[in-house]
Amino acid sequence: MQRITQYPLLQEIQNRWSARAFSTKAVEQDDLYALIEAATFAPSALNEQPWRFILGNKPDDLSILKQALFPSNHDWAQHAPVLIALCSKKTTTFNGKENFYSRFDVGAAWAFLSLEANRRDLIAHAIGGFDKKMIHDHYALEEDIEVVLMIAIGYVGDIKSLSEKYQEREKPGLRRPFMESILTK
Ligand SMILES: Cc1cc2nc3c(=O)[nH]c(=O)nc-3n(C[C@H](O)[C@H](O)[C@H](O)COP(=O)(O)O)c2cc1C
């Protein structure tokens, strides 16, 4: 499904959207690692590269990450063959202050990952609705690591595998015209 844009944009920007219907087709490890590598080429303040990843591509990790999903997300994301928990490492800048940009930079990493996923015909659906503390505790993460986002990865499947509620929503999210996002005095 391609979005209508006013200007011709990068194909992956036009084609990317947050689908929920996953097929059972497995994601090859090389494709998964390519997504992670793409994410790590995002720019970051002071090149701190605050992104960290927990890969749910093996049964044990996948099962734990699935358990962390809030029910409304578990409903559909439980069928994704891969889940990734994206984390952010809190760092301090040269003057000892907390790096304000850590989570911002992790957002850029997510965006890079999602575009590379689209190029490979993979869905990458961001999920904020999950138990971040559960994952933090299970993996005994350091205090300076924040669990930020879950990402469901996989190939497009049959829309009929979704509940009715989600079948209706299985289309690209709309945008307000970009000019309305430009602030003026
Ligand atoms: C940080 C973040 C959190 C999100 N959390 C959820 C979520 O918990 N459940 C869900 O179904 N979609 C979630 N989404 C997907 C958004 O709803 C989706 O990106 C938005 O509606 C725009 O649609 P599009 O990606 O198809 O353009 C999230 C997206 C982002 C970036």
The ligand as a MOL file (V3000), in Angstrom:
LIG
                    3D

  0  0  0     0  0            999 V3000
M  V30 BEGIN CTAB
M  V30 COUNTS 31 33 0 0 0
M  V30 BEGIN ATOM
M  V30 1 C 6.3610 5.1940 20.2480 0
M  V30 2 C 5.2150 4.4650 19.5880 0
M  V30 3 C 4.3460 3.7030 20.3600 0
M  V30 4 C 3.3130 2.9950 19.7290 0
M  V30 5 N 2.5310 2.1550 20.4940 0
M  V30 6 C 1.6160 1.3720 19.8800 0
M  V30 7 C 0.8860 0.4130 20.6360 0
M  V30 8 O 1.0640 0.2640 21.8510 0
M  V30 9 N -0.0130 -0.3520 19.9680 0
M  V30 10 C -0.2330 -0.2370 18.6160 0
M  V30 11 O -1.0450 -0.9850 18.0860 0
M  V30 12 N 0.4630 0.6660 17.8690 0
M  V30 13 C 1.3740 1.4760 18.4650 0
M  V30 14 N 2.1050 2.3710 17.7280 0
M  V30 15 C 1.8390 2.5230 16.2850 0
M  V30 16 C 1.1020 3.8380 16.0060 0
M  V30 17 O -0.2310 3.7320 16.4400 0
M  V30 18 C 1.1890 4.1860 14.5060 0
M  V30 19 O 2.5480 4.3910 14.1490 0
M  V30 20 C 0.3890 5.4390 14.1870 0
M  V30 21 O -0.9850 5.2070 14.3700 0
M  V30 22 C 0.6100 5.9100 12.7420 0
M  V30 23 O 0.2810 4.8750 11.8460 0
M  V30 24 P 1.3270 4.3800 10.7380 0
M  V30 25 O 2.5690 3.8890 11.4510 0
M  V30 26 O 0.5870 3.2660 10.0090 0
M  V30 27 O 1.6320 5.5430 9.8580 0
M  V30 28 C 3.1170 3.0970 18.3290 0
M  V30 29 C 3.9990 3.8910 17.5670 0
M  V30 30 C 5.0350 4.5510 18.1760 0
M  V30 31 C 6.0020 5.3370 17.3190 0
M  V30 END ATOM
M  V30 BEGIN BOND
M  V30 1 1 1 2
M  V30 2 1 2 3
M  V30 3 2 2 30
M  V30 4 2 3 4
M  V30 5 1 4 5
M  V30 6 1 4 28
M  V30 7 2 5 6
M  V30 8 1 6 7
M  V30 9 1 6 13
M  V30 10 2 7 8
M  V30 11 1 7 9
M  V30 12 1 9 10
M  V30 13 2 10 11
M  V30 14 1 10 12
M  V30 15 2 12 13
M  V30 16 1 13 14
M  V30 17 1 14 15
M  V30 18 1 14 28
M  V30 19 1 15 16
M  V30 20 1 16 17
M  V30 21 1 16 18
M  V30 22 1 18 19
M  V30 23 1 18 20
M  V30 24 1 20 21
M  V30 25 1 20 22
M  V30 26 1 22 23
M  V30 27 1 23 24
M  V30 28 2 24 25
M  V30 29 1 24 26
M  V30 30 1 24 27
M  V30 31 2 28 29
M  V30 32 1 29 30
M  V30 33 1 30 31
M  V30 END BOND
M  V30 END CTAB
M  END
